[in-house]
């Protein structure tokens, strides 16, 4: 995938996923009656896993850093994910 934009990649791209069904679909190249409705063009990740270019690993939902960008989160969870992601802010707190 990085090769598509001119970057040489040494190791497989690692995808951290909290959906175990998505992981199973990506890692199982066999026929599955429950997923036969999925159009073949949506099997890109499965093909990349087979090729060894991508690995798909499980991460507990509580530690899914991508959620900071796509879900409404409580203050505690948002603070945890913000700190875990390494995001820094340049806004200093104003003293009243």
Secondary structure as GFF3:
##gff-version 3
##sequence-region A 1 96
A	DSSP	three_ten_helix	2	5	.	.	.	ID=ss1
A	DSSP	beta_strand	13	17	.	.	.	ID=ss2
A	DSSP	alpha_helix	20	27	.	.	.	ID=ss3
A	DSSP	three_ten_helix	33	35	.	.	.	ID=ss4
A	DSSP	three_ten_helix	40	42	.	.	.	ID=ss5
A	DSSP	alpha_helix	44	51	.	.	.	ID=ss6
A	DSSP	beta_strand	54	58	.	.	.	ID=ss7
A	DSSP	three_ten_helix	61	63	.	.	.	ID=ss8
A	DSSP	alpha_helix	67	70	.	.	.	ID=ss9
A	DSSP	alpha_helix	75	85	.	.	.	ID=ss10
###
